[in-house]
Amino acid sequence: MSFFSKLFNTNKPTRKPPDIEFGRFTDGYKSEEKYDAWDEAIDFFEEGEYTASFRSFFSYLADDHGTNVQYEETSEGISFSILQGSKKITGFTNNVTFKAEGKIAHARALNIGLMRRLIESNYDLKYGRYSLDQNQNITIVFDSIITDASPYKLYYGLKEIALAADKQDDLLIEEFDILHPINNSHIIELAEPEKEVKLTYFRAKIDYVLSYIKEGKLNPVQYPGGITYLLLDSIYRLDFLIRPEGYAMETFERIHRTFFASDGLNSQQKNHALIKELKILQDRPDEKIKEELYRTISTFGVLGSTNHERLKDLIAGELMNMLWYRENGYTEIALAVPGYIVGHALFNYSLPEPDKDLLMLYYQIMEVDYFQQLGFEINYISANKPNKSEINNAINYIFAMWRKKYPKLDADLSKLDFRDQTTLAGSYLQMMASLDLTKAS
């Protein structure tokens, strides 16, 4: 059970909370033992003890449950498998070479469009390459001579092909009907009720945003910045809370890239492109969306690790923009500004543990109905107002959980404003910006 699941039921321990994961996988929270294994892998490699180096390297990659990495030693070498989302990377190493591959899809036939797509994708790879095996399976391969297979090269090479295989299988199969899924029996199907709740939330959020832009009182031409906050808050929120794979996940990433691209387009033009992408998702059949709602085990994360100062800078740079919207009666946009800050941070960064937990709690407060429908027993909103005691208890629980690692972790919770969700949102992020996350020496 994840820490987040425990967090949401701190006051009702008699009932086991749902085991549901949120947000993108990150490998940025490894234990000291894992970093010791990494150092050992480097030392062994430099000493020419390659088998011992590989052994320590796989120990570094393995999660605490040992479910994502498996390896077996024989007299001929080491065979291994690494799980990354919907794909499995398999390989073998001996005293001569290291080779790993991930089977992406089976091609019933080949055409020019598919081959061109693979050639273009191949150009972006630094360590791996796409190939076609003898059974006409599209495969991505990474290999190295043993004397050049340092832990650094192995990590970045395996990460590249693992992330590419995990992303490309869904996208290629979506685009080319000549392809058939392969090697994905390890994915974990979600229960139908959970899928229904997530699908309903997905539909409602997109419908609300598009309806507000079309019919709301904020003029999207005169105030494109407010519309941008609303759009990005929504896609970040959906990405984190729904955790879709495949086409929906790629659409969210494309929306993010589109807005932040240096392409000379103004905010209004970018908003138009973002709205177009959301309308495509709005028209996507229910069954297609449900197919992308499943659970996986991963080894490599896509989020870059950062410190608390980065979050403080983000809050300082954006939060004041909510004041004008709140004072002029645009409550929805005012609430989208802190929502954007929370979503942007979680979408892009692997944050310090207290920051991540507090931002997750923020979503719990703002989307309490959704989490209750998923089965979490939480009561952060009471009589349409934030429940002060419940929220303060949850914050203090997070502080207590991490104070050993961050001994100065504390805040004056009397400064939180519980009049409504909007004022709470602003004061909540101000509280977070004031935290001291200096680690224990």
TORVORO-874148 format. One record per atom (N, C-alpha, C): x, y, z. Coordinates in pm, whole numbers, padded with zeros to 5 digits, always signed. Each point is the difference from the previous one (the first is absolute). Layout:
! residues N
XYZ ...
This chain:
! residues 441
+00085-00119+00000 -00085+00119+00000 +00089+00125+00000 -00032+00097-00083 +00080+00121-00009 -00021+00088+00123 +00097+00089+00025 -00014+00093+00111 -00120+00090-00019 -00028+00041-00125 -00114+00086-00026 -00129-00067+00043 -00013-00129-00028 -00121-00070+00041 -00017+00004+00151 +00110-00018+00072 -00007+00006+00146 -00034+00141+00047 +00057+00098-00068 -00023+00138+00039 -00147+00037-00002 -00073-00049-00100 -00137+00043-00018 -00094-00057+00104 +00044-00097+00076 -00087-00061+00100 +00063+00003+00139 +00075+00105+00030 +00072+00003+00128 -00093+00001+00119 -00121+00050-00015 -00091+00008+00113 -00099-00116+00006 +00007-00089-00100 -00091-00115-00002 +00079-00126-00035 +00085-00046+00090 +00088-00111-00031 -00069-00137-00001 -00127-00006+00037 -00065-00130+00010 -00032-00058-00138 -00010+00083-00102 -00030-00048-00133 +00118+00024-00093 +00043-00104-00069 +00113+00013-00091 -00037+00085-00119 +00076+00107-00028 -00033+00087-00112 +00031-00067-00133 -00057+00049-00108 +00028-00058-00132 +00147+00012-00036 +00052-00101-00064 +00139+00001-00045 +00002+00055-00142 +00000+00131-00012 -00006+00068-00128 +00121+00092-00012 +00066-00003-00114 +00117+00083-00021 -00036+00126-00078 +00070+00109+00033 -00022+00128-00066 +00134+00056-00046 -00003+00075-00109 +00119+00068-00046 +00095-00089-00077 +00093+00063-00064 +00097-00071-00081 +00107-00065+00086 +00046-00114-00047 +00103-00072+00074 +00130+00080+00003 +00066-00002+00114 +00132+00060+00012 +00093-00097+00072 +00124-00003-00043 +00101-00082+00070 +00089+00089+00085 -00052+00115+00041 +00080+00097+00075 -00004-00015+00150 -00067-00105+00050 -00011-00015+00146 +00065-00130+00047 +00120-00026-00047 +00069-00123+00038 +00061+00013+00140 +00015-00114+00065 +00058-00004+00134 +00152+00012-00006 +00061+00024+00115 +00145+00009+00007 +00065-00131-00044 -00067-00111+00030 +00054-00130-00041 +00011-00010-00152 -00096+00059-00071 +00003-00003-00146 +00117+00081-00054 +00024+00116+00061 +00113+00082-00044 +00133-00068+00034 +00003-00074+00109 +00121-00079+00032 +00023-00106-00107 -00107-00063-00047 +00012-00101-00106 +00053+00064-00128 -00044+00122-00030 +00050+00070-00118 +00151+00026+00011 +00043+00047+00117 +00143+00025+00021 +00080-00129-00014 -00054-00109+00052 +00067-00129-00013 +00011-00041-00147 -00106+00023-00077 +00002-00036-00142 +00112+00074-00072 +00018+00127+00032 +00106+00079-00063 +00138-00052+00041 +00015-00025+00130 +00130-00048+00050 +00035-00134-00064 -00094-00093-00004 +00026-00131-00059 +00035+00013-00149 -00069+00087-00070 +00028+00017-00143 +00141+00052-00022 +00039+00099+00078 +00134+00057-00015 +00109-00102+00034 -00033-00099+00083 +00095-00105+00036 -00003-00116-00099 -00090+00007-00099 -00009-00107-00098 -00083-00119+00047 -00070+00015+00113 -00087-00105+00052 -00141+00020-00059 -00016-00038-00126 -00122+00036-00073 -00125-00070+00053 +00012-00127+00032 -00117-00072+00052 -00048+00060+00131 +00092+00030+00088 -00036+00063+00127 -00060+00139-00023 +00053+00071-00100 -00053+00132-00032 -00144-00010-00048 -00028-00097-00088 -00137-00018-00049 -00094-00038+00114 +00049-00082+00091 -00081-00043+00113 -00041+00121+00085 +00093+00086+00030 -00030+00120+00079 -00087+00097-00080 +00023+00007-00130 -00079+00088-00085 -00147-00041+00002 -00027-00128-00015 -00139-00047+00003 -00062+00020+00138 +00081-00012+00105 -00051+00027+00135 -00040+00146+00015 +00076+00088-00064 -00034+00143+00002 -00133+00026-00071 -00021-00065-00115 -00123+00021-00077 -00123-00059+00067 +00017-00108+00074 -00115-00072+00055 -00072+00084+00105 -00134-00007-00001 -00077+00069+00103 +00004-00079+00130 -00062+00053+00104 +00007-00064+00132 -00065-00138+00002 -00093-00024-00094 -00069-00128-00004 +00064-00097-00099 +00097+00048-00076 +00066-00086-00097 -00088-00046-00114 -00105+00077-00030 -00095-00043-00103 +00036+00051-00139 +00083+00105-00008 +00026+00061-00130 +00123-00054-00071 +00092-00058+00075 +00123-00052-00060 +00022-00144+00047 +00026-00086-00096 +00033-00139+00029 +00127-00037-00076 +00090-00075+00065 +00117-00047-00073 +00043-00136+00055 +00067-00074-00086 +00043-00136+00035 +00141-00024-00053 +00087-00048+00087 +00137-00030-00038 +00016-00147-00034 +00071-00027-00108 +00036-00136-00038 +00149-00001-00033 +00047-00114-00035 +00142-00009-00037 +00030+00076-00128 -00103+00029-00079 +00020+00070-00127 -00011+00151+00013 -00061+00049+00108 -00015+00144+00016 -00123+00033+00083 -00054+00118-00021 -00117+00047+00074 -00111+00036-00097 -00116-00061+00019 -00119+00038-00076 -00088+00087+00091 -00070+00096-00057 -00077+00093+00083 -00125+00047-00072 -00093+00053+00079 -00119+00064-00055 -00031+00122+00086 -00045+00107-00066 -00031+00126+00066 -00137+00046-00048 -00089+00029+00094 -00134+00047-00036 -00001+00152-00009 -00064+00050-00105 -00019+00143-00017 -00138+00023-00060 -00097+00029+00087 -00135+00022-00048 -00057-00124-00066 -00045+00016-00123 -00062-00112-00072 +00103-00088-00071 +00128+00030+00013 +00104-00075-00071 +00095-00070+00096 +00059-00107-00051 +00103-00073+00074 +00128+00001-00082 +00108+00046+00062 +00131-00001-00064 +00073-00125+00048 +00046-00080-00093 +00073-00122+00035 +00141+00008-00058 +00091-00075+00061 +00136+00007-00050 +00091-00105+00060 +00126+00007-00043 +00100-00096+00044 +00136+00067-00004 +00085-00035+00096 +00136+00051+00002 +00096-00110+00041 +00121+00005-00057 +00106-00095+00037 +00132+00076+00002 +00109-00067-00015 +00130+00066+00008 +00038+00074-00127 -00089-00003-00100 +00031+00063-00128 -00092+00117-00031 -00129-00021+00020 -00097+00100-00045 -00118+00014+00096 -00070+00111-00015 -00124+00028+00072 -00105+00035-00105 -00115-00068+00005 -00104+00027-00099 -00138-00002+00067 -00082+00098-00037 -00138+00008+00052 -00093+00037-00114 -00124-00049+00007 -00097+00033-00103 -00141+00002+00059 -00084+00078-00063 -00141+00005+00038 -00086-00016-00123 -00086-00100+00001 -00089-00024-00113 -00120+00095+00011 -00021+00081-00103 -00101+00105+00005 -00134-00047-00054 +00000-00062-00117 -00125-00044-00063 +00032-00101-00109 -00097-00084-00030 +00014-00094-00110 -00059+00062-00127 +00079-00002-00108 -00046+00057-00126 -00055-00110-00090 -00132+00002-00023 -00060-00097-00091 +00041+00029-00144 +00037+00125-00026 +00050+00041-00131 +00082+00126+00023 +00066+00047-00104 +00080+00121+00010 -00045+00098-00108 +00004+00128+00031 -00030+00100-00102 +00096+00118+00014 -00004+00088-00097 +00095+00111-00005 -00020+00094+00118 -00128+00025+00037 -00028+00092+00110 +00061-00048+00130 -00015-00128+00029 +00055-00057+00123 +00153+00007-00001 +00060-00040-00110 +00146-00002-00006 +00057+00142+00010 -00070+00096-00060 +00047+00137+00011 -00008+00048+00144 -00108-00034+00069 -00015+00039+00139 +00114-00057+00085 +00036-00125-00022 +00107-00062+00078 +00136+00063-00030 +00022+00035-00128 +00127+00065-00037 +00009+00136+00068 -00110+00075+00001 +00001+00130+00065 +00022-00014+00150 -00066-00099+00062 +00019-00023+00143 +00141-00046+00030 +00057-00077-00090 +00135-00052+00018 +00102+00115+00007 -00028+00106-00072 +00091+00114-00004 +00013+00065+00138 -00105-00009+00081 +00001+00063+00132 +00072-00083+00106 +00034-00124-00032 +00064-00088+00098 +00151+00023+00004 +00056-00002+00120 +00145+00016+00017 +00069-00134+00028 -00072-00092+00064 +00061-00127+00040 -00061-00119-00073 -00128+00004-00028 -00068-00115-00058 -00029+00017-00148 -00069-00099-00055 -00041+00002-00140 -00119-00091-00019 -00085+00034-00094 -00114-00085-00033 +00044-00107-00098 -00063-00115+00012 +00032-00110-00092 -00123-00088-00017 +00011-00095-00090 -00107-00098-00025 +00059-00138+00023 -00055-00075+00097 +00058-00132+00028 -00051-00103-00100 +00043-00123+00015 -00032-00104-00097 -00148-00037-00002 -00074+00037+00107 -00144-00026+00005 -00082+00123-00040 +00065+00097-00060 -00061+00125-00046 -00061+00079+00116 +00073+00001+00111 -00036+00085+00112 +00086+00126-00004 -00065+00115+00012 +00076+00125+00010 +00065+00003+00137 +00131+00017+00002 +00079-00014+00122 +00095+00119+00013 +00026+00041+00122 +00101+00102+00024 +00115-00064+00076 +00122+00025-00044 +00118-00073+00048 +00106+00096+00051 +00066-00040+00107 +00117+00071+00051 +00106-00103+00033 +00123+00021-00046 +00107-00093+00034 +00133+00074+00014 +00096-00069+00060 +00131+00060+00026 +00101-00110+00024 +00126+00027-00037 +00106-00093+00041 +00018+00016+00151 +00043-00105+00064 -00002-00005+00145 +00092+00104+00063 +00116+00027-00064 +00096+00094+00059 -00050+00144-00008 -00106+00024-00077 -00056+00134-00014 -00135+00014+00071 -00044-00110+00063 -00134-00003+00060 +00004+00047+00145 +00036+00126+00020 +00004+00056+00135 -00142+00014+00054 -00016+00009+00132 -00135+00021+00055 -00070+00123-00057 +00076+00106-00029 -00061+00120-00058 -00057-00030-00139 +00078-00065-00083 -00047-00032-00135 -00117-00096+00005 +00006-00100+00086 -00110-00095+00012 -00128+00070+00045 +00013+00089+00098 -00120+00067+00052 -00066+00082-00109 +00076+00084-00067 -00060+00089-00100 -00042-00077-00126 +00074-00105-00035 -00040-00080-00115 -00127-00078+00025 -00007-00065+00115 -00121-00076+00034 -00119+00093+00020 +00024+00114+00062 -00109+00096+00021 -00055+00048-00133 +00087+00029-00094 -00046+00049-00131 -00087-00101-00071 +00045-00124-00010 -00080-00098-00076 -00125-00040+00077 +00007-00001+00134 -00116-00037+00080 -00111+00104-00014 +00035+00128+00012 -00100+00106-00012 -00055+00007-00142 +00086-00019-00099 -00046+00004-00139 -00094-00115-00030 +00034-00120+00045 -00085-00116-00024 -00135+00017+00067 +00001+00051+00125 -00125+00018+00075 -00092+00101-00067 +00057+00103-00059 -00082+00103-00065 -00043-00043-00140 +00095-00055-00075 -00027-00025-00142 -00100-00113-00024 -00010-00096+00090 -00091-00112-00029 -00144+00048-00015 -00047+00080+00096 -00137+00050-00007 -00020+00095-00118 +00097+00088-00024 -00016+00099-00106 +00003-00064-00138 +00091-00093-00021 +00010-00065-00131 -00122-00087-00028 -00045-00074+00101 -00117-00087-00018 -00125+00084-00024 -00007+00117+00063 -00112+00091-00022 -00003+00049-00145 +00117+00024-00056 +00009+00061-00133 -00002-00102-00114 +00061-00117+00023 +00013-00099-00108 -00074-00127+00036 -00105-00030-00075 -00080-00119+00030 +00068-00129-00043 +00116+00009-00064 +00075-00120-00036 +00082-00052+00118 +00000+00076+00110 +00078-00040+00118 -00090-00064+00104 +00058-00094+00073 -00074-00073+00102 +00078+00005+00132 -00070+00019+00115 +00071+00006+00129 +00076-00128+00028 +00111+00014+00071 +00083-00115+00033 +00072+00026+00131 +00024-00107+00076 +00087+00007+00117 -00050+00100+00104 -00132+00001+00024 -00056+00094+00099 -00089-00070+00101 +00022-00128+00021 -00085-00077+00091 +00019+00039+00146 +00104+00075+00031 +00028+00037+00140 -00074+00125+00046 -00072+00069-00089 -00074+00118+00044 -00114-00042+00092 -00039+00089+00089 -00100-00030+00102 -00129+00073-00037 -00103-00074-00029 -00128+00060-00036 -00068+00062+00122 -00059+00116-00018 -00075+00064+00107 -00141-00059+00007 -00058+00002+00119 -00138-00045+00015 -00092+00093-00077 -00108-00056-00053 -00092+00078-00084 -00058+00122+00075 -00038-00014+00129 -00051+00120+00070 +00102+00113+00006 +00127-00032+00020 +00104+00103+00002 +00012+00067-00137 -00005-00080-00105 +00005+00055-00135 -00117+00094-00025 -00118-00038+00046 -00119+00082-00022 +00012+00135+00071 +00049-00003+00124 +00017+00125+00075 +00101+00091-00072 +00110-00058-00045 +00102+00080-00068 -00050+00052-00134 -00073-00083-00074 -00055+00043-00127 -00100+00114+00020 -00087-00012+00099 -00098+00105+00028 +00069+00131+00036 +00103-00009+00083 +00076+00120+00038 +00069+00060-00122 +00059-00084-00083 +00068+00043-00122 -00097+00078-00089 -00118-00056-00022 -00100+00065-00084 -00046+00133+00061 -00031-00003+00129 -00053+00118+00065 +00100+00115-00001 +00127-00030+00023 +00102+00106+00004 +00018+00065-00137 +00008-00081-00104 +00019+00056-00134 -00124+00077-00044 -00118-00057+00026 -00125+00069-00037 -00011+00135+00071 +00036+00002+00128 -00009+00124+00077 +00093+00107-00058 +00125-00038-00029 +00096+00098-00050 -00043+00057-00134 -00039-00088-00092 -00041+00047-00132 -00127+00083+00008 -00091-00038+00088 -00124+00077+00017 +00029+00137+00058 +00091+00007+00099 +00033+00129+00061 +00063+00094-00103 +00090-00054-00080 +00066+00083-00101 -00102+00055-00101 -00097-00082-00032 -00100+00040-00100 -00108+00091+00058 -00041-00026+00123 -00117+00069+00055 +00028+00081+00126 +00120-00011+00059 +00030+00071+00124 +00012+00149-00020 +00000+00071+00112 +00000+00146-00009 +00137+00060-00026 +00107-00080+00008 +00133+00051-00032 +00020-00002-00151 +00032+00113-00057 +00022+00010-00144 +00133-00065-00036 -00002-00111-00077 +00125-00072-00030 +00094+00076-00090 -00052+00100-00074 +00086+00081-00086 +00067+00110+00082 -00076+00061+00090 +00052+00110+00081 +00090-00050+00113 -00030-00120+00052 +00077-00054+00113 +00051-00142-00031 +00089-00013-00100 +00047-00134-00035 +00081-00067+00111 +00064+00082+00086 +00079-00059+00109 -00085-00079+00096 -00119+00051+00030 -00090-00073+00090 -00045-00132-00060 -00026+00001-00131 -00041-00123-00068 +00115-00100+00000 +00121+00049-00015 +00116-00090+00004 +00011-00070+00135 -00017+00077+00108 +00004-00061+00134 -00105-00110+00011 -00119+00026-00050 -00109-00097+00009 +00032-00126-00079 +00053+00017-00121 +00034-00115-00085 +00111-00085+00060 +00109+00064+00039 +00114-00076+00051 -00029-00063+00136 -00072+00072+00086 -00042-00060+00127 -00078-00128-00025 -00086+00001-00097 -00086-00115-00027 +00078-00119-00053 +00090+00023-00095 +00072-00116-00057 +00100-00057+00101 +00063+00086+00079 +00091-00050+00103 -00079-00081+00104 -00118+00050+00036 -00083-00066+00101 -00045-00137-00051 -00044-00005-00123 -00044-00127-00057 +00116-00099-00010 +00115+00049-00042 +00116-00087-00013 +00036-00063+00134 -00003+00079+00106 +00039-00049+00131 -00106-00090+00063 -00125+00041-00008 -00106-00070+00072 -00055-00120-00077 -00001+00007-00132 -00050-00112-00081 +00112-00098-00032 +00119+00054-00022 +00120-00076-00035 -00022-00088-00125 -00037+00063-00112 -00024-00079-00121 +00131-00039-00068 -00005-00099-00084 +00113-00041-00081 -00032+00033-00146 +00093-00032-00088 -00027+00005-00143 -00034+00137-00056 -00107+00003-00079 -00035+00119-00077 -00034+00119+00091 -00076-00022+00105 -00037+00110+00090 +00123+00059+00067 +00090-00085+00047 +00121+00049+00065 +00084+00080-00098 +00014-00049-00123 +00077+00071-00101 -00066+00133-00035 -00133+00004-00001 -00070+00125-00028 +00029+00103+00108 -00003-00040+00126 +00033+00092+00109 +00143+00052-00015 +00092-00089-00034 +00139+00043-00019 +00013+00095-00118 -00076-00029-00107 +00006+00087-00118 -00059+00138+00030 -00107+00005+00079 -00058+00128+00040 +00103+00081+00079 +00069-00067+00092 +00104+00067+00080 +00110+00053-00091 +00048-00085-00091 +00109+00043-00090 -00045+00114-00089 -00123-00007-00049 -00051+00104-00090 +00000+00136+00067 -00048+00005+00124 -00008+00131+00065 +00137+00058+00029 +00093-00083+00043 +00131+00052+00042 +00102+00003-00114 -00041-00035-00121 +00091+00005-00114 +00030+00144-00040 +00124+00027-00037 +00039+00133-00048 -00022+00005-00151 -00126+00019-00038 -00036-00006-00141 -00058+00131-00054 +00006+00104+00080 -00047+00129-00046 -00150+00022+00010 -00076-00098+00042 -00144+00015+00012 -00034+00073+00130 -00107+00081-00004 -00042+00069+00121 -00091-00090+00083 -00039+00048+00118 -00080-00082+00093 -00134-00041-00061 -00063+00091-00072 -00129-00032-00059 +00013-00111-00104 +00104+00005-00081 +00023-00104-00101 +00032-00134+00066 +00079+00006+00105 +00032-00125+00071 -00126-00058+00066 -00082+00086+00059 -00124-00049+00060 -00087-00070-00103 -00005+00055-00119 -00079-00061-00107 +00050-00142-00029 +00133-00017-00004 +00056-00133-00024 -00031-00095+00114 +00005+00050+00124 -00030-00084+00116 -00146-00042+00001 -00088+00092-00033 -00144-00031-00004 -00028-00105-00107 +00067+00010-00112 -00018-00097-00107 +00037-00141+00047 +00110-00010+00075 +00042-00131+00054 -00103-00054+00099 -00054+00087+00087 -00099-00044+00096 -00128-00047-00069 -00039+00065-00107 -00119-00041-00072 +00017-00138-00063 +00122-00031-00043 +00027-00134-00053 -00018-00104+00111 +00051+00031+00120 -00020-00092+00113 -00147-00010+00038 -00072+00111-00009 -00142+00001+00032 -00077-00095-00093 +00041-00010-00125 -00069-00084-00099 +00049-00145+00001 +00099-00029+00079 +00056-00135+00003 -00099-00096+00066 -00025-00117-00058 -00096-00096+00056 +00036-00044+00141 -00101-00030+00079 +00021-00044+00138 +00092-00121+00008 -00022-00096-00087 +00078-00123+00006 +00148+00025-00027 +00029+00095-00089 +00140+00033-00027 +00066+00059+00123 -00072+00085+00071 +00054+00060+00122 +00020-00107+00107 -00098-00087+00016 +00011-00105+00101 +00118-00093-00027 +00028-00025-00128 +00112-00087-00034 +00133+00058+00048 +00005+00131+00020 +00123+00066+00042 +00007+00020+00152 -00098-00055+00070 -00002+00008+00146 +00039-00137+00056 +00126-00014+00030 +00050-00124+00061 +00121+00034+00086 +00041-00096+00077 +00109+00022+00096 +00125-00075-00046 +00113+00059+00024 +00124-00061-00046 +00107+00005+00109 +00107-00073-00024 +00120+00006+00083 +00111+00058-00085 +00072+00097+00053 +00103+00067-00078 +00133+00003+00074 +00105+00026-00076 +00136+00006+00053 +00060+00139-00015 -00028+00064-00113 +00059+00130-00030 -00107+00108-00001 +00031+00113+00062 -00093+00111+00003 +00034+00105-00105 -00100+00081-00034 +00022+00107-00098 +00014+00136+00067 -00026+00007+00130 +00004+00128+00070 +00141+00033+00047 +00039+00125-00018 +00131+00043+00048 -00006+00041+00145 +00094-00046+00079 +00002+00034+00142 +00031+00148+00018 -00066+00062+00098 +00026+00140+00030 -00013+00021+00150 +00030+00120+00045 -00004+00030+00144 -00118+00090+00033 -00016+00028+00127 -00112+00082+00047 +00007+00142-00054 +00120+00050-00025 +00015+00136-00050 -00067+00017-00136 +00000-00104-00080 -00064+00010-00132 -00151+00018+00017 -00059-00071+00094 -00143+00016+00026 -00028+00139+00056 +00085+00048+00090 -00018+00134+00056 +00003+00106-00110 +00091-00015-00095 +00009+00095-00110 -00125-00004-00087 -00053-00119-00022 -00121-00015-00080 -00118+00067+00069 -00012-00021+00129 -00108+00064+00076 +00014+00152-00001 +00122+00048+00023 +00024+00145+00003 -00028+00063-00136 +00029-00072-00107 -00016+00055-00133 -00141-00001-00053 -00088-00085+00056 -00133-00017-00058 -00116+00035+00095 +00017-00021+00129 -00115+00004+00090 -00068+00137+00004 +00076+00108-00009 -00059+00133+00007 -00097+00026-00115 +00012-00079-00109 -00088+00021-00115 -00145-00038+00029 -00024-00071+00112 -00138-00037+00030 -00079+00115+00062 +00070+00101+00053 -00069+00106+00074 -00097+00079-00086 +00042+00040-00119 -00087+00081-00085 -00126-00078-00037 +00017-00127-00034 -00117-00081-00038 -00095-00017+00117 +00054-00020+00120 -00085-00017+00117 -00073+00130+00033 +00071+00112-00004 -00061+00128+00034 -00104+00044-00101 +00008-00049-00124 -00093+00040-00104 -00106-00107-00029 -00011-00097+00087 -00108-00096-00009 +00021-00118-00091 +00122-00020-00049 +00029-00116-00085 +00056-00112+00088 -00087-00054+00084 +00043-00098+00100 +00064-00123-00063 -00058-00049-00109 +00051-00120-00064 +00145+00018-00047 +00027+00118-00056 +00136+00027-00047 +00094+00023+00117 -00049+00070+00104 +00081+00022+00119 +00045-00133+00060 -00089-00100+00002 +00033-00130+00055 +00090-00080-00095 -00006+00033-00130 +00084-00071-00096 +00146+00039+00012 +00029+00119+00053 +00139+00044+00013 +00078-00087+00098 -00044-00016+00125 +00071-00095+00088 -00007-00142-00050 -00112-00034-00068 -00010-00134-00058 +00107-00023-00105 +00028+00103-00079 +00106-00009-00099 +00136-00021+00068 +00025+00074+00107 +00128-00013+00071 +00019-00143+00050 -00102-00054+00063 +00006-00137+00053 +00022-00099-00113 -00081+00012-00105 +00008-00095-00110 +00132+00009-00076 +00045+00122-00025 +00126+00018-00072 +00116-00063+00076 +00002+00019+00132 +00108-00057+00081 -00003-00152-00003 -00117-00060+00014 -00012-00146+00001 +00022-00061-00137 -00035+00073-00105 +00016-00049-00137 +00146-00002-00043 +00079+00093+00053 +00136+00018-00050 +00111-00047+00092 -00027-00007+00130 +00109-00020+00094 -00025-00114+00098 +00112-00061+00040 +00000-00090+00115 +00039+00085+00121 -00098+00038+00079 +00018+00095+00109 +00044-00070+00128 +00053+00076+00096 +00023-00058+00133 -00129-00059+00055 +00012-00106+00079 -00117-00075+00044 -00108+00085+00068 +00036+00091+00092 -00107+00080+00062 -00075+00087-00102 +00073+00055-00097 -00066+00081-00103 -00099-00084-00080 +00042-00117-00040 -00088-00085-00081 -00124-00040+00080 +00019-00035+00126 -00113-00042+00082 -00097+00116+00025 +00053+00119+00022 -00086+00115+00025 -00075+00042-00127 +00063-00014-00116 -00069+00032-00125 -00107-00105-00030 +00026-00123+00038 -00101-00103-00016 -00119+00029+00093 +00029+00043+00120 -00107+00038+00092 -00082+00116-00056 +00066+00093-00068 -00071+00111-00066 -00106-00055-00095 +00039-00097-00083 -00097-00060-00093 -00112-00069+00076 +00033-00063+00111 -00102-00066+00081 -00105+00100+00049 +00047+00117+00040 -00092+00102+00051 -00087+00055-00113 +00062+00026-00114 -00071+00063-00110 -00088-00098-00079 +00030-00127+00007 -00075-00100-00076 -00055-00108+00093 -00053+00043+00113 -00042-00096+00103 -00107-00096-00051 -00093+00048-00082 -00106-00087-00052 +00058-00114-00083 +00097+00032-00083 +00062-00101-00086 +00066-00109+00084 +00074+00040+00102 +00068-00100+00082 -00099-00081+00084 -00106+00063+00043 -00101-00075+00074 -00066-00104-00091 -00021+00034-00127 -00056-00096-00095 +00095-00116-00025 +00130+00026+00013 +00099-00107-00014 +00007-00087+00126 -00063+00042+00107 -00005-00081+00121 +00081+00050+00117 +00058+00120-00010 +00078+00055+00111 -00094+00066+00101 +00021-00032+00126 -00080+00058+00107 +00067+00128+00049 -00031+00109-00066 +00057+00129+00037 -00114+00101+00013 +00025+00103+00079 -00104+00099+00026 +00063+00139+00006 +00070+00036-00108 +00069+00129-00002 -00092+00116-00035 -00119-00029-00047 -00100+00104-00026 -00125-00034+00079 -00049+00095+00077 -00119-00020+00082 -00091+00121-00015 -00127-00023-00037 -00096+00109-00022 +00054+00099-00102 +00061-00055-00106 +00055+00079-00111 +00115+00092+00040 +00060-00027+00115 +00115+00079+00043 +00114-00094+00041 +00125+00045-00014 +00112-00083+00044 -00012-00035+00147 +00025-00125+00033 -00008-00049+00136 +00135+00024+00069 +00005+00103+00081 +00126+00045+00059 +00070-00109+00080 -00070-00066+00087 +00065-00099+00088 +00053-00118-00079 -00077-00049-00096 +00044-00114-00081 +00124+00036-00083 -00001+00117-00059 +00112+00041-00084 +00125+00024+00085 -00016+00067+00113 +00115+00022+00088 +00058-00132+00051 -00087-00095+00031 +00048-00132+00045 +00083-00068-00109 -00047+00010-00124 +00072-00064-00110 +00136+00067-00023 +00004+00132+00007 +00127+00071-00016 +00097-00038+00110 -00048-00003+00124 +00087-00037+00112 +00049-00143-00011 -00084-00087-00057 +00040-00139-00021 +00118-00007-00098 -00008+00080-00106 +00110+00003-00098 +00126+00056+00065 -00014+00106+00077 +00117+00056+00069 +00065-00105+00090 -00083-00069+00076 +00054-00101+00092 +00067-00115-00074 -00055-00034-00116 +00053-00111-00080 +00143+00028-00048 +00027+00127-00033 +00128+00031-00063 +00093+00084+00086 -00036+00030+00125 +00081+00091+00081 +00136-00060+00036 +00011-00129+00005 +00131-00060+00030 +00098+00031-00112 -00046-00005-00124 +00087+00029-00114 +00016+00149-00021 -00108+00076+00033 +00002+00146-00015 -00037+00061+00137 +00096+00012+00090 -00030+00037+00140 -00061+00139+00017 +00015+00089-00096 -00056+00135+00010 -00137+00010-00067 -00056-00112-00036 -00129-00001-00070 -00113+00035+00097 -00054+00120-00015 -00109+00047+00085 -00058+00126-00064 -00120+00040+00044 -00063+00120-00053 -00105+00050+00097 -00030+00128-00007 -00105+00060+00081 -00133-00018-00073 -00074-00103+00037 -00124-00031-00070 -00111+00100+00028 +00020+00087+00097 -00101+00103+00028 -00011+00099-00115 +00100+00003-00088 -00003+00091-00114 -00082-00055-00117 -00042-00125+00009 -00087-00055-00104 -00138+00063+00010 -00056+00038-00114 -00131+00066-00005 -00104-00099-00051 -00094-00038+00086 -00096-00106-00031 -00138+00055-00042 -00007+00127-00040 -00130+00056-00037 -00064-00074-00116 +00078-00034-00099 -00049-00075-00115 +00120-00066-00067 -00027-00080-00104 +00108-00074-00064 +00102+00093-00067 -00047+00110-00056 +00090+00090-00071 +00099+00066+00094 -00048+00056+00110 +00090+00064+00095 +00090-00103+00068 -00053-00119+00025 +00083-00106+00057 +00111-00038-00096 -00033-00010-00129 +00100-00039-00099 +00118+00096+00000 -00028+00130+00003 +00108+00097+00001 +00083-00006+00127 -00066-00006+00115 +00073-00003+00127 +00074-00132+00018 -00053-00108-00057 +00064-00132+00010 +00136+00001-00071 +00003+00057-00121 +00127+00005-00073 +00097+00098+00063 -00052+00109+00058 +00088+00090+00075 +00062-00071+00119 -00079-00084+00066 +00052-00080+00110 +00111-00092-00049 -00022-00063-00114 +00101-00091-00054 +00129+00074-00036 -00015+00121-00055 +00118+00077-00037 +00083+00039+00121 -00061+00006+00118 +00071+00041+00121 +00075-00114+00067 -00016-00123-00048 +00059-00116+00067 +00151-00003-00015 +00066-00054+00098 +00145-00020-00002 +00026-00149-00014 +00045-00042-00119 +00024-00142-00025 +00149-00031+00001 +00069+00057+00097 +00141-00035+00019 +00008-00140+00057 +00080-00085-00063 +00012-00138+00046 +00085-00010+00124 -00026-00105+00075 +00081-00026+00120 +00143-00029-00042 +00095+00049+00076 +00140-00020-00035 +00048-00138+00043 
